[in-house]
Amino acid sequence: MTRSELIERLAARFSQLPPKDVEIAVKMILQAMSETLVANGRIEIRGFGSFTLTYRPPRMGRNPKTGLPVPVPGKYVPHFKAGKELRERVDRHKEPEPAAVC
Amino acid sequence: MTAQLTKAELADILFERIGFSKREAKELVDAFFVEIEAALERGETVKLSGFGNFELRDKPQRPGRNPKTGEEVPIPPRRVVTFHASQKLKHAVEQLTHGEEVR
């Protein structure tokens, strides 16, 4: 499923809304998610999962052409951890567990 | 921007900036994630250009151990979701300096 297919599916669900508004909404959701990560914030979507940044410390790498060592600076990379519900739903090998009683 | 973004904040953004009703905003945010979950459940890759891709990986069975008893227990084969950030997003977060506080 692509971003435009997602917009189409949502537009079909929300037929009372102008399709253009649905498109803008998807754009804004993704933009807010990106901005949160760029500000080193955390995204927590219950059942779906969470996004955080993880830090990769600086290390010595190698230029693959010359074989010479080059320093690779430390950097942040986005990380996604699927939530329990999503993990269970995609795992076709597993039968869904009965809902936990809290 | 808050340090933690949740569905409630996303709904507030749609309410404030597009003028959706509170109810429409909440329902749209819910549906956004429901549709992504449903596609993944069907075994489809989800590609959100500019943000990243959600992919599925089938992991084979591998030997594991019960950490309490030390007993060998096989870890059954499973399908897992992985996320690969877009070049654009990767690039944007790489600019952050380590230890930088939330802006």
N, CA and C atoms of all chains as a GROMACS GRO file, in nm:
protein
  615
    1MET      N    1   0.085  -0.119   0.000
    1MET     CA    2   0.000   0.000   0.000
    1MET      C    3   0.089   0.125   0.000
    2THR      N    4   0.061   0.214  -0.091
    2THR     CA    5   0.138   0.338  -0.099
    2THR      C    6   0.062   0.450  -0.027
    3ARG      N    7   0.129   0.561  -0.014
    3ARG     CA    8   0.069   0.679   0.049
    3ARG      C    9  -0.060   0.721  -0.024
    4SER      N   10  -0.057   0.719  -0.160
    4SER     CA   11  -0.177   0.761  -0.234
    4SER      C   12  -0.290   0.658  -0.219
    5GLU      N   13  -0.255   0.530  -0.208
    5GLU     CA   14  -0.359   0.428  -0.184
    5GLU      C   15  -0.420   0.443  -0.045
    6LEU      N   16  -0.336   0.480   0.050
    6LEU     CA   17  -0.386   0.504   0.186
    6LEU      C   18  -0.485   0.621   0.185
    7ILE      N   19  -0.449   0.726   0.112
    7ILE     CA   20  -0.538   0.843   0.101
    7ILE      C   21  -0.671   0.802   0.037
    8GLU      N   22  -0.665   0.720  -0.068
    8GLU     CA   23  -0.788   0.673  -0.134
    8GLU      C   24  -0.876   0.594  -0.038
    9ARG      N   25  -0.814   0.505   0.038
    9ARG     CA   26  -0.891   0.423   0.133
    9ARG      C   27  -0.958   0.511   0.239
   10LEU      N   28  -0.883   0.609   0.287
   10LEU     CA   29  -0.939   0.698   0.390
   10LEU      C   30  -1.049   0.786   0.331
   11ALA      N   31  -1.029   0.833   0.208
   11ALA     CA   32  -1.130   0.916   0.143
   11ALA      C   33  -1.260   0.837   0.125
   12ALA      N   34  -1.247   0.706   0.096
   12ALA     CA   35  -1.365   0.621   0.080
   12ALA      C   36  -1.438   0.603   0.213
   13ARG      N   37  -1.362   0.592   0.321
   13ARG     CA   38  -1.421   0.578   0.454
   13ARG      C   39  -1.489   0.705   0.500
   14PHE      N   40  -1.429   0.820   0.464
   14PHE     CA   41  -1.480   0.949   0.509
   14PHE      C   42  -1.539   1.024   0.390
   15SER      N   43  -1.646   0.966   0.335
   15SER     CA   44  -1.702   1.024   0.213
   15SER      C   45  -1.764   1.162   0.238
   16GLN      N   46  -1.790   1.195   0.366
   16GLN     CA   47  -1.847   1.327   0.396
   16GLN      C   48  -1.740   1.437   0.391
   17LEU      N   49  -1.612   1.397   0.390
   17LEU     CA   50  -1.504   1.497   0.388
   17LEU      C   51  -1.454   1.518   0.245
   18PRO      N   52  -1.416   1.642   0.209
   18PRO     CA   53  -1.358   1.662   0.076
   18PRO      C   54  -1.228   1.580   0.064
   19PRO      N   55  -1.210   1.505  -0.046
   19PRO     CA   56  -1.090   1.422  -0.061
   19PRO      C   57  -0.960   1.503  -0.043
   20LYS      N   58  -0.964   1.626  -0.084
   20LYS     CA   59  -0.846   1.713  -0.070
   20LYS      C   60  -0.808   1.731   0.078
   21ASP      N   61  -0.911   1.740   0.164
   21ASP     CA   62  -0.885   1.754   0.308
   21ASP      C   63  -0.824   1.627   0.367
   22VAL      N   64  -0.868   1.512   0.314
   22VAL     CA   65  -0.813   1.384   0.361
   22VAL      C   66  -0.665   1.378   0.323
   23GLU      N   67  -0.636   1.423   0.202
   23GLU     CA   68  -0.497   1.424   0.155
   23GLU      C   69  -0.412   1.516   0.244
   24ILE      N   70  -0.465   1.633   0.275
   24ILE     CA   71  -0.392   1.728   0.361
   24ILE      C   72  -0.373   1.668   0.500
   25ALA      N   73  -0.475   1.597   0.550
   25ALA     CA   74  -0.467   1.536   0.684
   25ALA      C   75  -0.354   1.434   0.689
   26VAL      N   76  -0.343   1.350   0.585
   26VAL     CA   77  -0.238   1.248   0.581
   26VAL      C   78  -0.101   1.317   0.578
   27LYS      N   79  -0.093   1.423   0.498
   27LYS     CA   80   0.032   1.498   0.489
   27LYS      C   81   0.069   1.555   0.627
   28MET      N   82  -0.030   1.610   0.697
   28MET     CA   83  -0.004   1.670   0.828
   28MET      C   84   0.034   1.568   0.933
   29ILE      N   85  -0.030   1.451   0.929
   29ILE     CA   86   0.004   1.345   1.026
   29ILE      C   87   0.150   1.305   1.007
   30LEU      N   88   0.189   1.279   0.881
   30LEU     CA   89   0.327   1.236   0.854
   30LEU      C   90   0.427   1.346   0.887
   31GLN      N   91   0.387   1.470   0.858
   31GLN     CA   92   0.474   1.584   0.888
   31GLN      C   93   0.496   1.598   1.039
   32ALA      N   94   0.388   1.586   1.116
   32ALA     CA   95   0.398   1.598   1.262
   32ALA      C   96   0.486   1.485   1.318
   33MET      N   97   0.472   1.363   1.259
   33MET     CA   98   0.553   1.250   1.304
   33MET      C   99   0.702   1.276   1.274
   34SER      N  100   0.729   1.324   1.152
   34SER     CA  101   0.868   1.354   1.115
   34SER      C  102   0.926   1.463   1.204
   35GLU      N  103   0.849   1.570   1.225
   35GLU     CA  104   0.897   1.681   1.306
   35GLU      C  105   0.927   1.639   1.449
   36THR      N  106   0.844   1.549   1.502
   36THR     CA  107   0.867   1.500   1.639
   36THR      C  108   1.001   1.427   1.646
   37LEU      N  109   1.026   1.342   1.548
   37LEU     CA  110   1.153   1.267   1.548
   37LEU      C  111   1.272   1.360   1.529
   38VAL      N  112   1.258   1.457   1.441
   38VAL     CA  113   1.367   1.551   1.415
   38VAL      C  114   1.398   1.634   1.540
   39ALA      N  115   1.296   1.653   1.626
   39ALA     CA  116   1.317   1.724   1.753
   39ALA      C  117   1.359   1.626   1.863
   40ASN      N  118   1.395   1.504   1.824
   40ASN     CA  119   1.434   1.398   1.918
   40ASN      C  120   1.322   1.363   2.016
   41GLY      N  121   1.198   1.379   1.972
   41GLY     CA  122   1.084   1.340   2.054
   41GLY      C  123   1.046   1.196   2.025
   42ARG      N  124   0.944   1.150   2.094
   42ARG     CA  125   0.902   1.012   2.081
   42ARG      C  126   0.758   1.010   2.029
   43ILE      N  127   0.726   0.910   1.946
   43ILE     CA  128   0.590   0.893   1.897
   43ILE      C  129   0.538   0.764   1.958
   44GLU      N  130   0.422   0.773   2.023
   44GLU     CA  131   0.368   0.654   2.090
   44GLU      C  132   0.224   0.634   2.043
   45ILE      N  133   0.202   0.532   1.960
   45ILE     CA  134   0.069   0.503   1.910
   45ILE      C  135   0.026   0.370   1.970
   46ARG      N  136  -0.066   0.377   2.066
   46ARG     CA  137  -0.112   0.259   2.140
   46ARG      C  138  -0.156   0.147   2.046
   47GLY      N  139  -0.098   0.028   2.065
   47GLY     CA  140  -0.137  -0.088   1.984
   47GLY      C  141  -0.059  -0.099   1.854
   48PHE      N  142  -0.020   0.017   1.799
   48PHE     CA  143   0.053   0.019   1.671
   48PHE      C  144   0.203   0.008   1.694
   49GLY      N  145   0.255   0.098   1.774
   49GLY     CA  146   0.397   0.093   1.805
   49GLY      C  147   0.452   0.228   1.843
   50SER      N  148   0.584   0.234   1.862
   50SER     CA  149   0.647   0.360   1.900
   50SER      C  150   0.769   0.385   1.812
   51PHE      N  151   0.795   0.512   1.791
   51PHE     CA  152   0.912   0.556   1.714
   51PHE      C  153   1.001   0.637   1.807
   52THR      N  154   1.129   0.608   1.803
   52THR     CA  155   1.226   0.685   1.882
   52THR      C  156   1.350   0.702   1.795
   53LEU      N  157   1.443   0.780   1.843
   53LEU     CA  158   1.572   0.787   1.776
   53LEU      C  159   1.670   0.706   1.859
   54THR      N  160   1.757   0.634   1.791
   54THR     CA  161   1.864   0.568   1.866
   54THR      C  162   1.996   0.627   1.818
   55TYR      N  163   2.090   0.637   1.910
   55TYR     CA  164   2.220   0.697   1.879
   55TYR      C  165   2.320   0.590   1.840
   56ARG      N  166   2.384   0.611   1.727
   56ARG     CA  167   2.495   0.525   1.685
   56ARG      C  168   2.624   0.601   1.713
   57PRO      N  169   2.706   0.550   1.807
   57PRO     CA  170   2.829   0.623   1.842
   57PRO      C  171   2.928   0.630   1.724
   58PRO      N  172   3.022   0.726   1.729
   58PRO     CA  173   3.120   0.734   1.621
   58PRO      C  174   3.206   0.608   1.616
   59ARG      N  175   3.250   0.572   1.500
   59ARG     CA  176   3.333   0.451   1.486
   59ARG      C  177   3.429   0.472   1.370
   60MET      N  178   3.526   0.382   1.360
   60MET     CA  179   3.616   0.386   1.246
   60MET      C  180   3.558   0.295   1.138
   61GLY      N  181   3.539   0.353   1.020
   61GLY     CA  182   3.493   0.272   0.908
   61GLY      C  183   3.606   0.262   0.808
   62ARG      N  184   3.573   0.209   0.691
   62ARG     CA  185   3.675   0.197   0.587
   62ARG      C  186   3.618   0.244   0.455
   63ASN      N  187   3.701   0.314   0.380
   63ASN     CA  188   3.663   0.350   0.244
   63ASN      C  189   3.666   0.221   0.162
   64PRO      N  190   3.553   0.178   0.109
   64PRO     CA  191   3.551   0.048   0.040
   64PRO      C  192   3.639   0.045  -0.084
   65LYS      N  193   3.666   0.161  -0.143
   65LYS     CA  194   3.749   0.164  -0.264
   65LYS      C  195   3.897   0.151  -0.231
   66THR      N  196   3.942   0.233  -0.134
   66THR     CA  197   4.085   0.238  -0.105
   66THR      C  198   4.124   0.149   0.012
   67GLY      N  199   4.025   0.108   0.093
   67GLY     CA  200   4.056   0.026   0.210
   67GLY      C  201   4.111   0.107   0.325
   68LEU      N  202   4.121   0.240   0.308
   68LEU     CA  203   4.176   0.325   0.414
   68LEU      C  204   4.072   0.350   0.523
   69PRO      N  205   4.116   0.351   0.650
   69PRO     CA  206   4.021   0.379   0.758
   69PRO      C  207   3.975   0.525   0.754
   70VAL      N  208   3.845   0.544   0.776
   70VAL     CA  209   3.788   0.680   0.783
   70VAL      C  210   3.699   0.689   0.905
   71PRO      N  211   3.706   0.801   0.978
   71PRO     CA  212   3.618   0.812   1.094
   71PRO      C  213   3.473   0.833   1.050
   72VAL      N  214   3.382   0.758   1.110
   72VAL     CA  215   3.239   0.777   1.083
   72VAL      C  216   3.182   0.846   1.206
   73PRO      N  217   3.129   0.968   1.189
   73PRO     CA  218   3.078   1.040   1.306
   73PRO      C  219   2.954   0.973   1.366
   74GLY      N  220   2.928   1.000   1.493
   74GLY     CA  221   2.808   0.947   1.557
   74GLY      C  222   2.685   1.008   1.494
   75LYS      N  223   2.577   0.935   1.494
   75LYS     CA  224   2.453   0.990   1.436
   75LYS      C  225   2.330   0.924   1.498
   76TYR      N  226   2.217   0.991   1.480
   76TYR     CA  227   2.090   0.936   1.525
   76TYR      C  228   2.021   0.866   1.408
   77VAL      N  229   1.953   0.756   1.436
   77VAL     CA  230   1.872   0.689   1.334
   77VAL      C  231   1.732   0.662   1.391
   78PRO      N  232   1.629   0.677   1.306
   78PRO     CA  233   1.493   0.649   1.354
   78PRO      C  234   1.475   0.500   1.380
   79HIS      N  235   1.401   0.469   1.485
   79HIS     CA  236   1.376   0.329   1.519
   79HIS      C  237   1.228   0.309   1.549
   80PHE      N  238   1.172   0.200   1.495
   80PHE     CA  239   1.031   0.168   1.521
   80PHE      C  240   1.022   0.037   1.597
   81LYS      N  241   0.940   0.036   1.700
   81LYS     CA  242   0.913  -0.088   1.772
   81LYS      C  243   0.763  -0.115   1.761
   82ALA      N  244   0.728  -0.226   1.697
   82ALA     CA  245   0.586  -0.258   1.680
   82ALA      C  246   0.522  -0.285   1.815
   83GLY      N  247   0.398  -0.242   1.832
   83GLY     CA  248   0.324  -0.267   1.955
   83GLY      C  249   0.278  -0.412   1.960
   84LYS      N  250   0.234  -0.454   2.077
   84LYS     CA  251   0.194  -0.593   2.098
   84LYS      C  252   0.084  -0.636   2.002
   85GLU      N  253  -0.017  -0.550   1.987
   85GLU     CA  254  -0.131  -0.584   1.903
   85GLU      C  255  -0.088  -0.601   1.757
   86LEU      N  256  -0.006  -0.508   1.708
   86LEU     CA  257   0.040  -0.517   1.568
   86LEU      C  258   0.128  -0.641   1.549
   87ARG      N  259   0.216  -0.666   1.645
   87ARG     CA  260   0.304  -0.784   1.637
   87ARG      C  261   0.222  -0.910   1.622
   88GLU      N  262   0.117  -0.920   1.703
   88GLU     CA  263   0.035  -1.042   1.700
   88GLU      C  264  -0.047  -1.052   1.572
   89ARG      N  265  -0.094  -0.936   1.523
   89ARG     CA  266  -0.178  -0.939   1.404
   89ARG      C  267  -0.102  -0.978   1.277
   90VAL      N  268   0.023  -0.934   1.264
   90VAL     CA  269   0.097  -0.966   1.141
   90VAL      C  270   0.158  -1.106   1.143
   91ASP      N  271   0.170  -1.163   1.262
   91ASP     CA  272   0.236  -1.293   1.271
   91ASP      C  273   0.139  -1.403   1.231
   92ARG      N  274   0.145  -1.440   1.103
   92ARG     CA  275   0.049  -1.537   1.049
   92ARG      C  276   0.070  -1.677   1.106
   93HIS      N  277   0.187  -1.697   1.170
   93HIS     CA  278   0.214  -1.831   1.225
   93HIS      C  279   0.141  -1.852   1.357
   94LYS      N  280   0.096  -1.741   1.412
   94LYS     CA  281   0.042  -1.747   1.548
   94LYS      C  282  -0.108  -1.724   1.548
   95GLU      N  283  -0.178  -1.801   1.626
   95GLU     CA  284  -0.321  -1.777   1.644
   95GLU      C  285  -0.336  -1.658   1.737
   96PRO      N  286  -0.430  -1.568   1.710
   96PRO     CA  287  -0.447  -1.455   1.801
   96PRO      C  288  -0.480  -1.503   1.942
   97GLU      N  289  -0.413  -1.439   2.038
   97GLU     CA  290  -0.437  -1.478   2.177
   97GLU      C  291  -0.567  -1.417   2.227
   98PRO      N  292  -0.635  -1.483   2.318
   98PRO     CA  293  -0.754  -1.420   2.374
   98PRO      C  294  -0.715  -1.289   2.443
   99ALA      N  295  -0.802  -1.190   2.435
   99ALA     CA  296  -0.772  -1.059   2.492
   99ALA      C  297  -0.735  -1.071   2.640
  100ALA      N  298  -0.628  -1.003   2.678
  100ALA     CA  299  -0.582  -1.009   2.816
  100ALA      C  300  -0.680  -0.936   2.907
  101VAL      N  301  -0.700  -0.992   3.023
  101VAL     CA  302  -0.788  -0.928   3.120
  101VAL      C  303  -0.701  -0.841   3.210
  102CYS      N  304  -0.730  -0.712   3.211
  102CYS     CA  305  -0.646  -0.620   3.291
  102CYS      C  306  -0.709  -0.594   3.427
  103MET      N  307   0.613   2.184   1.975
  103MET     CA  308   0.608   2.038   1.959
  103MET      C  309   0.635   1.971   2.093
  104THR      N  310   0.548   1.878   2.130
  104THR     CA  311   0.567   1.810   2.258
  104THR      C  312   0.674   1.702   2.243
  105ALA      N  313   0.727   1.657   2.355
  105ALA     CA  314   0.831   1.554   2.351
  105ALA      C  315   0.772   1.420   2.309
  106GLN      N  316   0.645   1.398   2.339
  106GLN     CA  317   0.583   1.272   2.299
  106GLN      C  318   0.458   1.300   2.216
  107LEU      N  319   0.453   1.239   2.098
  107LEU     CA  320   0.340   1.258   2.009
  107LEU      C  321   0.250   1.134   2.018
  108THR      N  322   0.121   1.157   2.041
  108THR     CA  323   0.025   1.047   2.049
  108THR      C  324  -0.090   1.075   1.952
  109LYS      N  325  -0.185   0.980   1.945
  109LYS     CA  326  -0.300   0.999   1.857
  109LYS      C  327  -0.380   1.124   1.896
  110ALA      N  328  -0.386   1.152   2.027
  110ALA     CA  329  -0.461   1.269   2.073
  110ALA      C  330  -0.401   1.399   2.019
  111GLU      N  331  -0.266   1.408   2.018
  111GLU     CA  332  -0.202   1.529   1.965
  111GLU      C  333  -0.222   1.540   1.814
  112LEU      N  334  -0.216   1.425   1.747
  112LEU     CA  335  -0.236   1.426   1.601
  112LEU      C  336  -0.377   1.475   1.569
  113ALA      N  337  -0.475   1.428   1.647
  113ALA     CA  338  -0.613   1.472   1.626
  113ALA      C  339  -0.627   1.622   1.651
  114ASP      N  340  -0.557   1.674   1.753
  114ASP     CA  341  -0.561   1.818   1.782
  114ASP      C  342  -0.509   1.899   1.664
  115ILE      N  343  -0.403   1.848   1.601
  115ILE     CA  344  -0.345   1.917   1.485
  115ILE      C  345  -0.448   1.927   1.372
  116LEU      N  346  -0.519   1.816   1.346
  116LEU     CA  347  -0.619   1.817   1.237
  116LEU      C  348  -0.737   1.908   1.272
  117PHE      N  349  -0.771   1.911   1.399
  117PHE     CA  350  -0.880   1.997   1.446
  117PHE      C  351  -0.841   2.145   1.431
  118GLU      N  352  -0.720   2.178   1.475
  118GLU     CA  353  -0.677   2.318   1.474
  118GLU      C  354  -0.640   2.369   1.336
  119ARG      N  355  -0.573   2.285   1.256
  119ARG     CA  356  -0.519   2.336   1.129
  119ARG      C  357  -0.608   2.311   1.008
  120ILE      N  358  -0.690   2.206   1.009
  120ILE     CA  359  -0.776   2.183   0.892
  120ILE      C  360  -0.921   2.219   0.923
  121GLY      N  361  -0.951   2.225   1.051
  121GLY     CA  362  -1.088   2.258   1.087
  121GLY      C  363  -1.181   2.139   1.085
  122PHE      N  364  -1.125   2.019   1.096
  122PHE     CA  365  -1.210   1.901   1.115
  122PHE      C  366  -1.277   1.916   1.252
  123SER      N  367  -1.394   1.854   1.268
  123SER     CA  368  -1.453   1.852   1.401
  123SER      C  369  -1.364   1.762   1.488
  124LYS      N  370  -1.378   1.775   1.620
  124LYS     CA  371  -1.297   1.693   1.711
  124LYS      C  372  -1.317   1.545   1.679
  125ARG      N  373  -1.445   1.511   1.652
  125ARG     CA  374  -1.479   1.373   1.627
  125ARG      C  375  -1.419   1.323   1.495
  126GLU      N  376  -1.432   1.404   1.388
  126GLU     CA  377  -1.373   1.366   1.259
  126GLU      C  378  -1.222   1.350   1.271
  127ALA      N  379  -1.159   1.444   1.343
  127ALA     CA  380  -1.013   1.442   1.359
  127ALA      C  381  -0.969   1.313   1.428
  128LYS      N  382  -1.040   1.277   1.534
  128LYS     CA  383  -1.006   1.156   1.610
  128LYS      C  384  -1.027   1.031   1.523
  129GLU      N  385  -1.142   1.030   1.453
  129GLU     CA  386  -1.172   0.913   1.369
  129GLU      C  387  -1.074   0.898   1.254
  130LEU      N  388  -1.032   1.011   1.197
  130LEU     CA  389  -0.938   1.002   1.085
  130LEU      C  390  -0.802   0.950   1.132
  131VAL      N  391  -0.756   0.999   1.247
  131VAL     CA  392  -0.627   0.954   1.299
  131VAL      C  393  -0.634   0.803   1.332
  132ASP      N  394  -0.746   0.761   1.393
  132ASP     CA  395  -0.763   0.618   1.422
  132ASP      C  396  -0.758   0.537   1.292
  133ALA      N  397  -0.834   0.584   1.191
  133ALA     CA  398  -0.843   0.511   1.064
  133ALA      C  399  -0.708   0.506   0.992
  134PHE      N  400  -0.630   0.612   1.007
  134PHE     CA  401  -0.496   0.617   0.946
  134PHE      C  402  -0.414   0.495   0.992
  135PHE      N  403  -0.412   0.471   1.122
  135PHE     CA  404  -0.333   0.358   1.173
  135PHE      C  405  -0.402   0.224   1.149
  136VAL      N  406  -0.535   0.223   1.153
  136VAL     CA  407  -0.609   0.098   1.127
  136VAL      C  408  -0.581   0.049   0.984
  137GLU      N  409  -0.580   0.142   0.888
  137GLU     CA  410  -0.555   0.104   0.748
  137GLU      C  411  -0.412   0.050   0.730
  138ILE      N  412  -0.317   0.112   0.798
  138ILE     CA  413  -0.178   0.064   0.789
  138ILE      C  414  -0.167  -0.075   0.850
  139GLU      N  415  -0.230  -0.094   0.966
  139GLU     CA  416  -0.229  -0.225   1.033
  139GLU      C  417  -0.293  -0.331   0.945
  140ALA      N  418  -0.405  -0.294   0.882
  140ALA     CA  419  -0.478  -0.391   0.799
  140ALA      C  420  -0.393  -0.433   0.679
  141ALA      N  421  -0.324  -0.336   0.617
  141ALA     CA  422  -0.238  -0.368   0.501
  141ALA      C  423  -0.126  -0.463   0.544
  142LEU      N  424  -0.066  -0.434   0.660
  142LEU     CA  425   0.043  -0.520   0.710
  142LEU      C  426  -0.010  -0.659   0.743
  143GLU      N  427  -0.130  -0.664   0.797
  143GLU     CA  428  -0.191  -0.792   0.832
  143GLU      C  429  -0.217  -0.875   0.705
  144ARG      N  430  -0.248  -0.806   0.594
  144ARG     CA  431  -0.268  -0.875   0.466
  144ARG      C  432  -0.136  -0.916   0.404
  145GLY      N  433  -0.026  -0.874   0.464
  145GLY     CA  434   0.106  -0.911   0.413
  145GLY      C  435   0.163  -0.810   0.315
  146GLU      N  436   0.102  -0.690   0.310
  146GLU     CA  437   0.151  -0.587   0.217
  146GLU      C  438   0.255  -0.498   0.282
  147THR      N  439   0.352  -0.455   0.201
  147THR     CA  440   0.446  -0.352   0.243
  147THR      C  441   0.371  -0.219   0.240
  148VAL      N  442   0.399  -0.132   0.335
  148VAL     CA  443   0.334   0.000   0.335
  148VAL      C  444   0.442   0.106   0.310
  149LYS      N  445   0.424   0.178   0.198
  149LYS     CA  446   0.525   0.277   0.159
  149LYS      C  447   0.469   0.417   0.173
  150LEU      N  448   0.520   0.492   0.270
  150LEU     CA  449   0.473   0.628   0.292
  150LEU      C  450   0.584   0.722   0.250
  151SER      N  451   0.576   0.769   0.124
  151SER     CA  452   0.686   0.847   0.067
  151SER      C  453   0.714   0.969   0.154
  152GLY      N  454   0.841   0.995   0.174
  152GLY     CA  455   0.885   1.108   0.255
  152GLY      C  456   0.902   1.071   0.401
  153PHE      N  457   0.835   0.963   0.445
  153PHE     CA  458   0.845   0.921   0.584
  153PHE      C  459   0.923   0.790   0.597
  154GLY      N  460   0.870   0.684   0.536
  154GLY     CA  461   0.942   0.557   0.541
  154GLY      C  462   0.854   0.441   0.500
  155ASN      N  463   0.912   0.322   0.499
  155ASN     CA  464   0.840   0.201   0.458
  155ASN      C  465   0.829   0.104   0.575
  156PHE      N  466   0.712   0.039   0.585
  156PHE     CA  467   0.695  -0.070   0.681
  156PHE      C  468   0.700  -0.198   0.599
  157GLU      N  469   0.791  -0.286   0.636
  157GLU     CA  470   0.805  -0.412   0.563
  157GLU      C  471   0.785  -0.529   0.657
  158LEU      N  472   0.758  -0.646   0.595
  158LEU     CA  473   0.738  -0.768   0.674
  158LEU      C  474   0.854  -0.861   0.648
  159ARG      N  475   0.902  -0.924   0.753
  159ARG     CA  476   1.010  -1.021   0.737
  159ARG      C  477   0.968  -1.150   0.803
  160ASP      N  478   0.992  -1.260   0.730
  160ASP     CA  479   0.963  -1.391   0.786
  160ASP      C  480   1.090  -1.446   0.848
  161LYS      N  481   1.082  -1.469   0.978
  161LYS     CA  482   1.199  -1.521   1.051
  161LYS      C  483   1.184  -1.671   1.067
  162PRO      N  484   1.289  -1.745   1.033
  162PRO     CA  485   1.280  -1.891   1.050
  162PRO      C  486   1.287  -1.930   1.198
  163GLN      N  487   1.253  -2.054   1.224
  163GLN     CA  488   1.264  -2.105   1.362
  163GLN      C  489   1.411  -2.104   1.402
  164ARG      N  490   1.440  -2.070   1.526
  164ARG     CA  491   1.579  -2.078   1.572
  164ARG      C  492   1.582  -2.129   1.716
  165PRO      N  493   1.697  -2.188   1.753
  165PRO     CA  494   1.703  -2.240   1.890
  165PRO      C  495   1.709  -2.127   1.991
  166GLY      N  496   1.639  -2.143   2.100
  166GLY     CA  497   1.643  -2.045   2.207
  166GLY      C  498   1.656  -2.117   2.339
  167ARG      N  499   1.657  -2.040   2.444
  167ARG     CA  500   1.672  -2.101   2.576
  167ARG      C  501   1.580  -2.030   2.674
  168ASN      N  502   1.522  -2.105   2.763
  168ASN     CA  503   1.446  -2.043   2.871
  168ASN      C  504   1.549  -1.984   2.968
  169PRO      N  505   1.552  -1.851   2.981
  169PRO     CA  506   1.657  -1.789   3.063
  169PRO      C  507   1.651  -1.831   3.210
  170LYS      N  508   1.534  -1.874   3.256
  170LYS     CA  509   1.521  -1.913   3.398
  170LYS      C  510   1.575  -2.053   3.423
  171THR      N  511   1.533  -2.147   3.336
  171THR     CA  512   1.569  -2.286   3.362
  171THR      C  513   1.690  -2.331   3.281
  172GLY      N  514   1.728  -2.252   3.176
  172GLY     CA  515   1.840  -2.293   3.091
  172GLY      C  516   1.802  -2.401   2.992
  173GLU      N  517   1.675  -2.438   2.995
  173GLU     CA  518   1.625  -2.544   2.908
  173GLU      C  519   1.617  -2.495   2.763
  174GLU      N  520   1.654  -2.578   2.668
  174GLU     CA  521   1.649  -2.539   2.528
  174GLU      C  522   1.506  -2.545   2.475
  175VAL      N  523   1.458  -2.434   2.422
  175VAL     CA  524   1.323  -2.426   2.366
  175VAL      C  525   1.335  -2.362   2.229
  176PRO      N  526   1.281  -2.424   2.125
  176PRO     CA  527   1.291  -2.360   1.994
  176PRO      C  528   1.203  -2.235   1.987
  177ILE      N  529   1.255  -2.128   1.925
  177ILE     CA  530   1.175  -2.007   1.902
  177ILE      C  531   1.105  -2.030   1.767
  178PRO      N  532   0.971  -2.034   1.768
  178PRO     CA  533   0.900  -2.071   1.646
  178PRO      C  534   0.918  -1.968   1.535
  179PRO      N  535   0.895  -2.008   1.408
  179PRO     CA  536   0.904  -1.911   1.298
  179PRO      C  537   0.801  -1.802   1.318
  180ARG      N  538   0.835  -1.680   1.281
  180ARG     CA  539   0.737  -1.574   1.297
  180ARG      C  540   0.756  -1.467   1.191
  181ARG      N  541   0.653  -1.387   1.173
  181ARG     CA  542   0.657  -1.274   1.080
  181ARG      C  543   0.660  -1.147   1.162
  182VAL      N  544   0.757  -1.060   1.129
  182VAL     CA  545   0.771  -0.936   1.206
  182VAL      C  546   0.768  -0.814   1.115
  183VAL      N  547   0.731  -0.699   1.173
  183VAL     CA  548   0.726  -0.572   1.100
  183VAL      C  549   0.858  -0.498   1.120
  184THR      N  550   0.916  -0.447   1.012
  184THR     CA  551   1.034  -0.362   1.026
  184THR      C  552   1.004  -0.228   0.962
  185PHE      N  553   1.066  -0.123   1.011
  185PHE     CA  554   1.046   0.011   0.957
  185PHE      C  555   1.178   0.062   0.901
  186HIS      N  556   1.172   0.114   0.780
  186HIS     CA  557   1.290   0.175   0.719
  186HIS      C  558   1.258   0.320   0.689
  187ALA      N  559   1.324   0.410   0.759
  187ALA     CA  560   1.298   0.553   0.739
  187ALA      C  561   1.343   0.594   0.598
  188SER      N  562   1.273   0.693   0.542
  188SER     CA  563   1.310   0.743   0.410
  188SER      C  564   1.444   0.816   0.418
  189GLN      N  565   1.509   0.834   0.305
  189GLN     CA  566   1.636   0.909   0.301
  189GLN      C  567   1.616   1.048   0.361
  190LYS      N  568   1.501   1.107   0.328
  190LYS     CA  569   1.471   1.243   0.373
  190LYS      C  570   1.468   1.249   0.527
  191LEU      N  571   1.398   1.152   0.589
  191LEU     CA  572   1.387   1.150   0.735
  191LEU      C  573   1.521   1.116   0.800
  192LYS      N  574   1.590   1.017   0.741
  192LYS     CA  575   1.722   0.978   0.794
  192LYS      C  576   1.815   1.098   0.795
  193HIS      N  577   1.814   1.170   0.684
  193HIS     CA  578   1.900   1.285   0.668
  193HIS      C  579   1.869   1.392   0.772
  194ALA      N  580   1.739   1.415   0.792
  194ALA     CA  581   1.696   1.520   0.885
  194ALA      C  582   1.740   1.488   1.028
  195VAL      N  583   1.732   1.361   1.070
  195VAL     CA  584   1.768   1.329   1.209
  195VAL      C  585   1.919   1.316   1.228
  196GLU      N  586   1.991   1.288   1.120
  196GLU     CA  587   2.137   1.277   1.129
  196GLU      C  588   2.201   1.409   1.170
  197GLN      N  589   2.130   1.519   1.139
  197GLN     CA  590   2.184   1.652   1.168
  197GLN      C  591   2.188   1.681   1.318
  198LEU      N  592   2.112   1.604   1.396
  198LEU     CA  593   2.108   1.628   1.541
  198LEU      C  594   2.243   1.597   1.604
  199THR      N  595   2.280   1.678   1.703
  199THR     CA  596   2.404   1.649   1.774
  199THR      C  597   2.370   1.569   1.898
  200HIS      N  598   2.460   1.480   1.935
  200HIS     CA  599   2.437   1.392   2.048
  200HIS      C  600   2.420   1.474   2.176
  201GLY      N  601   2.322   1.435   2.255
  201GLY     CA  602   2.300   1.503   2.382
  201GLY      C  603   2.215   1.628   2.371
  202GLU      N  604   2.176   1.660   2.247
  202GLU     CA  605   2.094   1.780   2.226
  202GLU      C  606   1.959   1.763   2.292
  203GLU      N  607   1.914   1.869   2.358
  203GLU     CA  608   1.784   1.863   2.424
  203GLU      C  609   1.673   1.878   2.324
  204VAL      N  610   1.555   1.834   2.359
  204VAL     CA  611   1.438   1.847   2.275
  204VAL      C  612   1.414   1.996   2.249
  205ARG      N  613   1.402   2.027   2.119
  205ARG     CA  614   1.383   2.168   2.082
  205ARG      C  615   1.245   2.219   2.117
   0.00000   0.00000   0.00000
